[in-house]
Amino acid sequence: MTAIVLDLPVGTQVGGARIAMAAAVLDWDEASGNDIHRDFVLLLGDRLGAVLSVLPDARGERLKESLAALPDEGWLRLLTSPRASYQLLWPSRHSPVDIAEFLES
């Protein structure tokens, strides 16, 4: 199964339309902050899974074991950290090896 690589859009549009679109995309009118956070964590988890799936077997397994050994709070803090989020959400700018190196450090 091939993971779809989709970078989140960056930049601005004339008139700030991107900000107005964000609320519609995230469905802020219907979703609670917890719902949005949960969906964000699920997205990052999916992206992490895609990274782990393309790493060489031994390295991927070691990283999986290291991540699984973290307490839930630590795993969540690492996954949602600004650097991890950036690397996972813009995969065309970061190789799986680069992401693995950050997560291993």
All heavy atoms as an XYZ file, in Angstrom:
801
protein
N       0.842     -1.176      0.000
C       0.000      0.000      0.000
C       0.883      1.233      0.000
O       1.775      1.370      0.807
C      -0.889     -0.033      1.244
C      -1.807      1.117      1.334
S      -2.979      0.797      2.681
C      -3.243      2.431      3.210
N       0.648      2.124     -0.897
C       1.434      3.345     -1.014
C       0.716      4.481     -0.307
O      -0.451      4.738     -0.564
C       1.627      3.719     -2.492
O       2.245      2.630     -3.158
C       2.486      4.959     -2.625
N       1.444      5.135      0.593
C       0.869      6.272      1.311
C       0.833      7.483      0.391
O       1.754      7.713     -0.389
C       1.690      6.585      2.555
N      -0.220      8.224      0.460
C      -0.338      9.451     -0.309
C       0.438     10.539      0.410
O       0.257     10.748      1.606
C      -1.812      9.862     -0.453
C      -2.573      8.807     -1.236
C      -1.931     11.223     -1.110
C      -4.064      9.020     -1.255
N       1.316     11.209     -0.310
C       2.095     12.296      0.280
C       1.429     13.597     -0.120
O       1.293     13.909     -1.295
C       3.552     12.274     -0.206
C       4.317     13.459      0.324
C       4.212     10.976      0.211
N       0.984     14.323      0.869
C       0.314     15.587      0.621
C       0.864     16.610      1.590
O       0.704     16.487      2.793
C      -1.197     15.442      0.832
C      -2.012     16.718      0.756
C      -2.001     17.252     -0.671
C      -3.433     16.453      1.193
N       1.557     17.593      1.056
C       2.057     18.677      1.900
C       0.907     19.624      2.184
O       0.101     19.922      1.311
C       3.151     19.464      1.185
C       4.476     18.737      1.194
O       4.596     17.716      1.873
O       5.396     19.201      0.503
N       0.832     20.099      3.409
C      -0.155     21.116      3.726
C       0.235     22.405      3.020
O       1.418     22.696      2.846
C      -0.237     21.329      5.228
C      -0.789     20.151      6.022
C      -0.857     20.511      7.495
C      -2.136     19.721      5.529
N      -0.725     23.211      2.588
C      -0.398     24.445      1.870
C       0.289     25.459      2.779
O      -0.002     25.534      3.960
C      -1.756     24.959      1.404
C      -2.736     24.337      2.319
C      -2.146     23.021      2.753
N       1.196     26.204      2.198
C       1.861     27.288      2.923
C       1.731     28.553      2.104
O       1.427     28.507      0.926
C       3.355     26.982      3.189
C       3.507     25.810      4.115
C       4.097     26.722      1.888
N       1.976     29.677      2.731
C       1.906     30.950      2.019
C       0.606     31.667      2.322
O      -0.181     31.262      3.156
N       0.408     32.745      1.620
C      -0.782     33.552      1.846
C      -1.515     33.768      0.537
O      -0.950     33.628     -0.537
C      -0.424     34.918      2.452
O       0.444     35.585      1.537
C       0.247     34.780      3.799
N      -2.752     34.120      0.655
C      -3.554     34.486     -0.500
C      -4.023     35.916     -0.289
O      -4.155     36.372      0.840
C      -4.764     33.562     -0.647
C      -4.384     32.140     -0.990
C      -5.612     31.256     -1.103
O      -6.703     31.633     -0.720
N      -5.404     30.068     -1.621
N      -4.317     36.595     -1.357
C      -4.774     37.977     -1.280
C      -6.056     38.040     -0.457
O      -6.959     37.230     -0.625
C      -5.015     38.549     -2.695
C      -5.576     39.954     -2.610
C      -3.726     38.506     -3.499
N      -6.123     38.989      0.463
C      -7.329     39.190      1.249
C      -7.484     38.257      2.436
O      -8.514     38.239      3.081
N      -6.476     37.449      2.751
C      -6.562     36.575      3.910
C      -7.561     35.438      3.765
O      -8.053     34.912      4.746
N      -7.875     35.046      2.543
C      -8.861     33.984      2.323
C      -8.437     32.675      2.962
O      -9.274     31.879      3.371
C      -9.102     33.789      0.824
N      -7.136     32.442      3.066
C      -6.655     31.182      3.649
C      -7.123     31.039      5.097
O      -7.507     29.960      5.527
C      -5.139     31.109      3.574
C      -4.598     29.760      3.979
C      -3.108     29.685      3.749
N      -2.751     29.828      2.363
C      -2.643     28.816      1.506
N      -2.876     27.602      1.915
N      -2.304     29.022      0.266
N      -7.131     32.118      5.870
C      -7.596     32.060      7.252
C      -9.083     31.715      7.291
O      -9.515     30.879      8.080
C      -7.339     33.399      7.977
C      -5.841     33.675      8.074
C      -7.989     33.421      9.354
C      -5.055     32.644      8.853
N      -9.865     32.334      6.457
C     -11.298     32.046      6.423
C     -11.548     30.601      6.020
O     -12.460     29.945      6.541
C     -12.005     32.990      5.463
N     -10.730     30.069      5.115
C     -10.899     28.693      4.673
C     -10.543     27.709      5.778
O     -11.106     26.615      5.844
C     -10.027     28.420      3.451
C     -10.499     29.116      2.192
S      -9.314     29.038      0.803
C      -8.672     27.383      0.897
N      -9.614     28.084      6.643
C      -9.168     27.158      7.698
C     -10.326     26.741      8.594
O     -10.450     25.568      8.947
C      -8.063     27.805      8.531
N     -11.183     27.671      8.965
C     -12.312     27.330      9.833
C     -13.235     26.327      9.153
O     -13.711     25.379      9.780
C     -13.084     28.587     10.208
N     -13.469     26.507      7.870
C     -14.337     25.574      7.151
C     -13.690     24.199      7.038
O     -14.347     23.174      7.213
C     -14.666     26.121      5.767
N     -12.396     24.171      6.759
C     -11.693     22.893      6.628
C     -11.694     22.148      7.949
O     -11.924     20.943      8.006
C     -10.246     23.126      6.132
C      -9.419     21.859      6.250
C     -10.261     23.635      4.705
N     -11.450     22.855      9.028
C     -11.410     22.223     10.349
C     -12.795     22.063     10.964
O     -12.941     21.425     11.992
C     -10.527     23.042     11.297
C      -9.052     23.054     10.949
C      -8.315     24.040     11.846
C      -8.451     21.675     11.063
N     -13.800     22.661     10.359
C     -15.170     22.567     10.840
C     -15.281     23.089     12.276
O     -15.881     22.477     13.142
C     -15.675     21.130     10.737
C     -17.186     21.048     10.837
O     -17.877     22.050     10.593
O     -17.671     19.959     11.170
N     -14.665     24.236     12.535
C     -14.668     24.794     13.880
C     -16.072     25.062     14.404
O     -16.293     25.063     15.600
C     -13.858     26.081     13.925
C     -12.385     25.851     13.869
C     -11.740     24.680     14.096
C     -11.380     26.797     13.560
N     -10.393     24.846     13.943
C     -10.151     26.129     13.618
C     -11.411     28.146     13.242
C      -8.947     26.777     13.371
C     -10.212     28.788     12.997
C      -8.993     28.107     13.067
N     -17.012     25.313     13.522
C     -18.366     25.598     13.972
C     -19.038     24.376     14.572
O     -19.944     24.489     15.377
C     -19.224     26.130     12.815
C     -18.735     27.492     12.336
O     -18.156     28.234     13.147
O     -18.916     27.781     11.154
N     -18.609     23.198     14.159
C     -19.244     21.967     14.613
C     -18.377     21.162     15.585
O     -18.887     20.303     16.288
C     -19.587     21.081     13.406
C     -20.545     21.733     12.437
C     -21.942     21.882     12.997
O     -22.371     21.007     13.779
O     -22.599     22.883     12.668
N     -17.078     21.378     15.582
C     -16.170     20.548     16.361
C     -15.670     21.278     17.601
O     -15.515     22.488     17.598
C     -14.972     20.139     15.502
N     -15.424     20.514     18.635
C     -14.840     21.082     19.843
C     -13.322     21.115     19.695
O     -12.756     20.487     18.795
C     -15.214     20.221     21.053
O     -14.508     18.984     21.009
N     -12.675     21.818     20.586
C     -11.213     21.844     20.575
C     -10.629     20.453     20.741
O      -9.614     20.121     20.132
N     -11.283     19.625     21.552
C     -10.808     18.251     21.739
C     -10.916     17.456     20.445
O     -10.044     16.646     20.136
C     -11.589     17.553     22.843
C     -11.223     18.074     24.217
O     -10.144     18.599     24.433
N     -12.145     17.927     25.150
N     -11.990     17.669     19.701
C     -12.160     16.965     18.422
C     -11.061     17.350     17.449
O     -10.487     16.502     16.761
C     -13.515     17.283     17.789
C     -14.691     16.736     18.571
O     -14.508     15.767     19.345
O     -15.790     17.292     18.417
N     -10.778     18.647     17.378
C      -9.749     19.129     16.460
C      -8.388     18.592     16.873
O      -7.615     18.122     16.035
C      -9.759     20.668     16.398
C     -11.068     21.146     15.750
C      -8.541     21.197     15.641
C     -11.329     22.618     15.881
N      -8.076     18.618     18.165
C      -6.796     18.099     18.651
C      -6.675     16.608     18.352
O      -5.635     16.135     17.892
C      -6.647     18.368     20.153
C      -5.320     17.947     20.680
N      -5.135     16.758     21.350
C      -4.106     18.549     20.621
C      -3.865     16.649     21.689
N      -3.223     17.720     21.253
N      -7.743     15.858     18.592
C      -7.729     14.412     18.326
C      -7.456     14.149     16.846
O      -6.625     13.314     16.498
C      -9.057     13.773     18.728
C      -9.081     12.251     18.507
C     -10.476     11.666     18.449
N     -11.139     12.159     17.248
C     -12.327     12.740     17.231
N     -13.014     12.906     18.336
N     -12.857     13.155     16.089
N      -8.138     14.879     15.966
C      -7.937     14.696     14.532
C      -6.517     15.066     14.118
O      -5.924     14.418     13.254
C      -8.958     15.499     13.734
C     -10.361     14.933     13.830
O     -10.525     13.795     14.333
O     -11.297     15.629     13.407
N      -5.958     16.100     14.738
C      -4.581     16.502     14.444
C      -3.604     15.409     14.868
O      -2.705     15.042     14.118
C      -4.265     17.818     15.161
C      -2.878     18.341     14.916
C      -2.474     18.711     13.646
C      -1.990     18.490     15.966
C      -1.194     19.205     13.416
C      -0.715     18.989     15.745
C      -0.316     19.343     14.474
N      -3.816     14.855     16.049
C      -2.951     13.778     16.531
C      -3.082     12.551     15.623
O      -2.082     11.903     15.295
C      -3.267     13.426     18.004
C      -2.554     12.155     18.436
C      -2.888     14.589     18.914
N      -4.294     12.240     15.185
C      -4.487     11.107     14.274
C      -3.773     11.339     12.945
O      -3.171     10.412     12.387
C      -5.973     10.850     14.043
C      -6.735     10.289     15.239
C      -8.231     10.231     14.941
C      -6.212      8.918     15.634
N      -3.838     12.562     12.430
C      -3.141     12.889     11.192
C      -1.637     12.706     11.368
O      -0.976     12.080     10.532
C      -3.455     14.328     10.763
C      -2.654     14.872      9.581
C      -2.932     14.080      8.307
C      -2.958     16.346      9.378
N      -1.090     13.238     12.451
C       0.343     13.087     12.708
C       0.709     11.617     12.882
O       1.750     11.163     12.396
C       0.756     13.882     13.937
C       0.683     15.404     13.812
C       0.977     16.056     15.156
C       1.623     15.916     12.738
N      -0.140     10.856     13.565
C       0.112      9.428     13.743
C       0.120      8.687     12.414
O       0.961      7.805     12.190
N      -0.793      9.047     11.519
C      -0.805      8.447     10.187
C       0.483      8.768      9.437
O       1.068      7.903      8.779
C      -1.998      8.942      9.371
C      -3.316      8.346      9.810
O      -3.304      7.353     10.580
O      -4.362      8.879      9.394
N       0.905     10.012      9.528
C       2.135     10.415      8.841
C       3.345      9.692      9.436
O       4.251      9.280      8.720
C       2.337     11.924      8.926
C       1.275     12.724      8.202
C       1.410     12.571      6.680
N       0.376     13.251      5.962
C       0.457     14.475      5.461
N       1.539     15.180      5.618
N      -0.554     14.994      4.803
N       3.345      9.538     10.758
C       4.434      8.807     11.407
C       4.446      7.354     10.927
O       5.501      6.796     10.637
C       4.301      8.869     12.928
C       5.325      8.075     13.725
C       6.744      8.530     13.418
C       5.025      8.187     15.214
N       3.283      6.745     10.825
C       3.196      5.378     10.325
C       3.750      5.254      8.917
O       4.431      4.276      8.587
N       3.471      6.258      8.072
C       3.998      6.251      6.705
C       5.524      6.323      6.718
O       6.187      5.644      5.932
C       3.407      7.401      5.899
N       6.073      7.132      7.626
C       7.534      7.235      7.736
C       8.117      5.906      8.195
O       9.083      5.398      7.617
C       7.935      8.373      8.707
C       9.399      8.292      9.076
C       7.603      9.723      8.095
N       7.530      5.332      9.230
C       8.049      4.076      9.772
C       7.979      2.948      8.742
O       8.822      2.056      8.733
C       7.285      3.689     11.039
C       7.485      4.602     12.244
C       6.551      4.216     13.382
C       8.936      4.594     12.705
N       6.988      2.999      7.881
C       6.808      1.917      6.909
C       7.874      1.905      5.817
O       8.053      0.884      5.153
C       5.416      1.994      6.278
O       5.328      3.084      5.385
N       8.571      3.018      5.615
C       9.578      3.058      4.550
C      11.008      3.036      5.075
O      11.950      2.998      4.280
C       9.375      4.282      3.620
C       8.044      4.206      2.920
C       9.539      5.582      4.371
N      11.181      3.023      6.379
C      12.526      2.916      6.947
C      13.019      1.485      6.804
O      12.215      0.548      6.782
C      12.521      3.306      8.426
C      12.293      4.775      8.747
C      12.170      4.965     10.261
C      13.418      5.639      8.209
N      14.335      1.309      6.719
C      14.860     -0.060      6.719
C      14.341     -0.817      7.952
O      14.171     -0.222      9.020
C      16.375      0.134      6.784
C      16.605      1.518      6.259
C      15.380      2.310      6.632
N      14.088     -2.105      7.792
C      13.432     -2.895      8.837
C      14.022     -2.726     10.228
O      13.301     -2.452     11.176
C      13.438     -4.382      8.464
C      12.487     -4.683      7.323
O      11.578     -3.861      7.078
O      12.658     -5.729      6.679
N      15.331     -2.871     10.360
C      15.943     -2.803     11.692
C      15.765     -1.426     12.314
O      15.403     -1.307     13.486
C      17.427     -3.159     11.607
N      15.998     -0.397     11.539
C      15.873      0.965     12.073
C      14.423      1.273     12.423
O      14.116      1.849     13.456
C      16.393      1.982     11.081
C      16.417      3.374     11.669
C      17.090      4.353     10.780
N      17.419      5.546     11.535
C      18.079      6.556     11.033
N      18.518      6.519      9.788
N      18.328      7.616     11.772
N      13.505      0.909     11.543
C      12.089      1.129     11.797
C      11.616      0.415     13.045
O      10.869      0.973     13.852
N      12.067     -0.823     13.222
C      11.661     -1.594     14.406
C      12.230     -0.984     15.680
O      11.533     -0.905     16.698
C      12.091     -3.059     14.276
C      11.269     -3.844     13.287
C       9.775     -3.815     13.590
O       9.379     -4.006     14.764
O       8.994     -3.578     12.657
N      13.493     -0.556     15.639
C      14.079      0.092     16.826
C      13.326      1.356     17.188
O      13.048      1.618     18.357
C      15.560      0.418     16.585
C      16.497     -0.742     16.727
C      17.960     -0.297     16.811
N      18.332      0.679     15.792
C      18.807      0.383     14.590
N      18.951     -0.871     14.231
N      19.138      1.341     13.735
N      12.984      2.155     16.187
C      12.264      3.399     16.443
C      10.868      3.103     16.978
O      10.413      3.750     17.924
C      12.203      4.257     15.186
C      11.568      5.635     15.333
C      12.190      6.432     16.467
C      11.672      6.402     14.024
N      10.195      2.116     16.414
C       8.869      1.728     16.912
C       8.946      1.313     18.371
O       8.106      1.704     19.182
C       8.291      0.568     16.095
C       7.802      0.947     14.741
C       7.274     -0.301     14.025
C       7.152     -0.081     12.550
N       6.751     -1.305     11.835
N       9.955      0.515     18.713
C      10.117      0.076     20.101
C      10.391      1.255     21.027
O       9.840      1.329     22.133
C      11.243     -0.958     20.198
C      10.902     -2.293     19.575
C      12.094     -3.238     19.506
O      13.159     -2.931     20.090
O      11.945     -4.297     18.856
N      11.238      2.179     20.596
C      11.549      3.363     21.407
C      10.305      4.214     21.637
O      10.048      4.677     22.748
C      12.626      4.217     20.737
O      13.833      3.531     20.665
N       9.532      4.419     20.565
C       8.320      5.222     20.689
C       7.280      4.524     21.562
O       6.591      5.155     22.361
C       7.737      5.529     19.309
C       8.589      6.452     18.432
C       8.033      6.508     17.012
C       8.686      7.845     19.029
N       7.171      3.207     21.434
C       6.205      2.446     22.234
C       6.573      2.458     23.716
O       5.692      2.339     24.573
C       6.112      1.008     21.725
N       7.860      2.610     24.014
C       8.308      2.628     25.408
C       8.016      3.957     26.104
O       8.049      4.029     27.337
C       9.807      2.323     25.479
N       7.719      4.986     25.326
C       7.417      6.284     25.935
C       6.074      6.232     26.655
O       5.138      5.580     26.186
C       7.333      7.370     24.859
C       8.621      7.801     24.175
C       8.319      8.742     23.017
C       9.540      8.467     25.177
N       5.963      6.950     27.782
C       4.637      7.086     28.387
C       3.732      7.846     27.424
O       4.210      8.595     26.562
C       4.881      7.890     29.664
C       6.290      8.351     29.619
C       6.998      7.661     28.497
N       2.435      7.643     27.533
C       1.483      8.275     26.615
C       1.707      9.777     26.497
O       1.706     10.329     25.397
C       0.041      8.010     27.054
C      -0.368      6.562     26.872
O       0.354      5.815     26.175
O      -1.404      6.178     27.429
N       1.895     10.436     27.617
C       2.084     11.891     27.604
C       3.352     12.283     26.855
O       3.368     13.238     26.088
C       2.122     12.438     29.029
C       2.192     13.946     29.085
C       2.138     14.462     30.514
O       1.222     14.068     31.253
O       3.015     15.270     30.873
N       4.423     11.526     27.053
C       5.678     11.803     26.357
C       5.564     11.577     24.863
O       6.082     12.367     24.069
N       4.877     10.508     24.490
C       4.671     10.219     23.071
C       3.868     11.331     22.421
O       4.215     11.808     21.344
C       3.957      8.871     22.919
C       3.755      8.473     21.499
C       4.624      7.778     20.719
C       2.614      8.753     20.684
N       4.084      7.615     19.467
C       2.857      8.199     19.413
C       1.412      9.412     20.899
C       1.940      8.289     18.372
C       0.505      9.510     19.858
C       0.770      8.942     18.614
N       2.830     11.773     23.095
C       1.985     12.837     22.564
C       2.751     14.151     22.445
O       2.638     14.864     21.447
C       0.753     13.010     23.447
C      -0.337     13.922     22.934
C      -0.885     13.418     21.606
C      -1.461     14.004     23.959
N       3.554     14.470     23.444
C       4.351     15.703     23.395
C       5.359     15.658     22.261
O       5.575     16.661     21.578
C       5.073     15.930     24.727
C       4.126     16.386     25.828
C       4.855     16.769     27.067
N       5.658     17.963     26.786
C       6.645     18.381     27.540
N       6.968     17.729     28.624
N       7.313     19.457     27.226
N       5.987     14.500     22.047
C       6.950     14.373     20.959
C       6.260     14.495     19.607
O       6.685     15.261     18.739
C       7.688     13.035     21.050
C       8.657     12.728     19.907
C       9.788     13.754     19.861
C       9.212     11.318     20.060
N       5.181     13.760     19.421
C       4.479     13.752     18.142
C       3.940     15.129     17.774
O       3.988     15.525     16.617
C       3.327     12.741     18.183
C       2.579     12.528     16.877
C       3.485     11.844     15.849
C       1.327     11.709     17.109
N       3.429     15.863     18.752
C       2.827     17.170     18.478
C       3.799     18.336     18.650
O       3.392     19.487     18.550
C       1.584     17.405     19.359
O       1.966     17.351     20.741
C       0.504     16.383     19.069
N       5.059     18.022     18.909
C       6.043     19.107     19.026
C       6.118     19.848     17.694
O       5.867     19.279     16.635
C       7.419     18.546     19.404
O       7.974     17.822     18.317
N       6.453     21.127     17.747
C       6.515     21.894     16.494
C       7.422     21.265     15.432
O       7.058     21.185     14.266
C       7.029     23.260     16.932
C       6.548     23.386     18.349
C       6.666     21.984     18.915
N       8.576     20.791     15.844
C       9.505     20.228     14.847
C       8.976     18.926     14.255
O       9.037     18.723     13.040
C      10.879     20.015     15.458
C      11.879     19.550     14.424
C      13.290     19.651     14.906
N      14.186     19.079     13.920
C      15.438     18.807     14.169
N      15.963     19.096     15.349
N      16.202     18.281     13.247
N       8.450     18.041     15.090
C       7.915     16.779     14.575
C       6.722     17.050     13.668
O       6.607     16.462     12.588
C       7.522     15.852     15.724
N       5.848     17.944     14.101
C       4.678     18.284     13.282
C       5.109     18.832     11.936
O       4.582     18.427     10.889
C       3.800     19.322     13.991
O       3.286     18.807     15.181
N       6.064     19.732     11.948
C       6.547     20.332     10.703
C       7.107     19.262      9.773
O       6.771     19.212      8.591
C       7.604     21.381     11.028
C       8.312     21.949      9.819
C       7.607     22.645      8.835
C       9.682     21.791      9.662
C       8.250     23.170      7.722
C      10.334     22.324      8.560
C       9.615     23.001      7.596
O      10.261     23.517      6.502
N       7.934     18.397     10.296
C       8.544     17.372      9.459
C       7.510     16.384      8.936
O       7.585     15.960      7.785
C       9.635     16.641     10.231
C      10.854     17.506     10.474
C      11.959     16.767     11.182
O      11.744     15.752     11.831
N      13.167     17.273     11.069
N       6.546     16.025      9.760
C       5.548     15.046      9.331
C       4.526     15.633      8.364
O       4.031     14.930      7.484
C       4.838     14.456     10.556
C       5.718     13.564     11.441
C       5.017     13.276     12.762
C       6.083     12.277     10.724
N       4.209     16.907      8.514
C       3.174     17.508      7.677
C       3.694     18.018      6.334
O       2.905     18.268      5.428
C       2.474     18.638      8.434
C       1.671     18.194      9.654
C       1.103     19.400     10.381
C       0.568     17.230      9.260
N       5.000     18.180      6.205
C       5.587     18.601      4.931
C       6.642     17.579      4.518
O       7.835     17.859      4.522
C       6.178     20.006      5.049
C       5.117     21.041      5.035
C       4.559     21.620      3.929
C       4.440     21.603      6.166
N       3.585     22.511      4.311
C       3.484     22.511      5.678
C       4.534     21.412      7.539
C       2.644     23.236      6.512
C       3.695     22.126      8.367
C       2.769     23.023      7.852
N       6.208     16.376      4.133
C       7.156     15.291      3.850
C       8.050     15.547      2.637
O       9.117     14.946      2.548
C       6.245     14.082      3.630
C       4.924     14.648      3.254
C       4.817     15.956      3.974
N       7.650     16.418      1.724
C       8.519     16.668      0.572
C       9.780     17.429      0.982
O      10.754     17.464      0.241
C       7.769     17.442     -0.519
O       7.451     18.742     -0.081
N       9.759     18.021      2.161
C      10.914     18.783      2.647
C      11.782     17.984      3.612
O      12.854     18.459      4.006
C      10.445     20.052      3.348
C       9.700     20.969      2.419
C       9.217     22.187      3.132
N       8.424     22.996      2.214
C       8.003     24.193      2.484
N       8.292     24.760      3.631
N       7.291     24.851      1.605
N      11.314     16.806      4.020
C      12.038     16.014      5.014
C      11.984     14.539      4.629
O      10.902     13.989      4.463
C      11.413     16.190      6.401
C      11.283     17.620      6.799
N      10.144     18.350      6.594
C      12.174     18.475      7.344
C      10.323     19.588      7.022
N      11.544     19.688      7.465
N      13.126     13.932      4.534
C      13.159     12.511      4.197
C      12.769     11.693      5.434
O      12.915     12.167      6.581
C      14.554     12.106      3.739
O      15.451     12.077      4.837
N      12.295     10.478      5.222
C      12.007      9.618      6.376
C      13.218      9.437      7.286
O      13.074      9.380      8.505
C      11.581      8.288      5.723
C      10.975      8.710      4.427
C      11.844      9.868      3.969
N      14.407      9.388      6.710
C      15.627      9.251      7.516
C      15.829     10.485      8.392
O      16.176     10.370      9.576
C      16.853      8.981      6.612
C      18.147      9.052      7.402
C      16.707      7.627      5.926
N      15.600     11.677      7.835
C      15.724     12.909      8.621
C      14.730     12.922      9.783
O      15.059     13.305     10.902
C      15.484     14.153      7.755
C      16.578     14.384      6.726
O      17.694     13.873      6.912
O      16.294     15.072      5.722
N      13.520     12.501      9.496
C      12.491     12.453     10.534
C      12.883     11.448     11.609
O      12.767     11.726     12.810
C      11.110     12.144      9.919
C      10.699     13.269      8.971
C      10.067     11.928     11.012
C       9.497     12.952      8.101
N      13.350     10.288     11.180
C      13.782      9.266     12.138
C      14.913      9.786     13.017
O      14.930      9.555     14.232
C      14.198      7.999     11.415
N      15.874     10.490     12.413
C      16.990     11.032     13.190
C      16.504     11.995     14.263
O      16.994     11.975     15.389
C      18.005     11.700     12.275
C      18.820     10.715     11.480
C      19.774     11.365     10.487
O      19.824     12.610     10.412
O      20.440     10.606      9.766
N      15.530     12.840     13.913
C      14.983     13.755     14.923
C      14.304     12.966     16.031
O      14.516     13.229     17.219
C      14.002     14.733     14.295
C      13.178     15.437     15.336
C      13.760     16.383     16.177
C      11.836     15.127     15.519
C      13.012     17.015     17.154
C      11.088     15.756     16.497
C      11.672     16.707     17.311
N      13.483     11.992     15.676
C      12.736     11.236     16.686
C      13.662     10.394     17.557
O      13.355     10.151     18.724
C      11.688     10.353     16.012
C      10.562     11.096     15.291
C       9.708     10.126     14.494
C       9.725     11.898     16.277
N      14.778      9.968     17.009
C      15.736      9.160     17.777
C      16.581     10.002     18.722
O      17.139      9.476     19.676
C      16.659      8.399     16.824
C      15.952      7.329     16.043
C      16.772      6.782     14.886
O      17.733      7.441     14.446
O      16.408      5.705     14.400
N      16.665     11.299     18.458
C      17.553     12.144     19.285
C      16.921     12.506     20.608
O      15.808     12.326     20.902
C      17.914     13.416     18.533
O      16.765     14.205     18.271
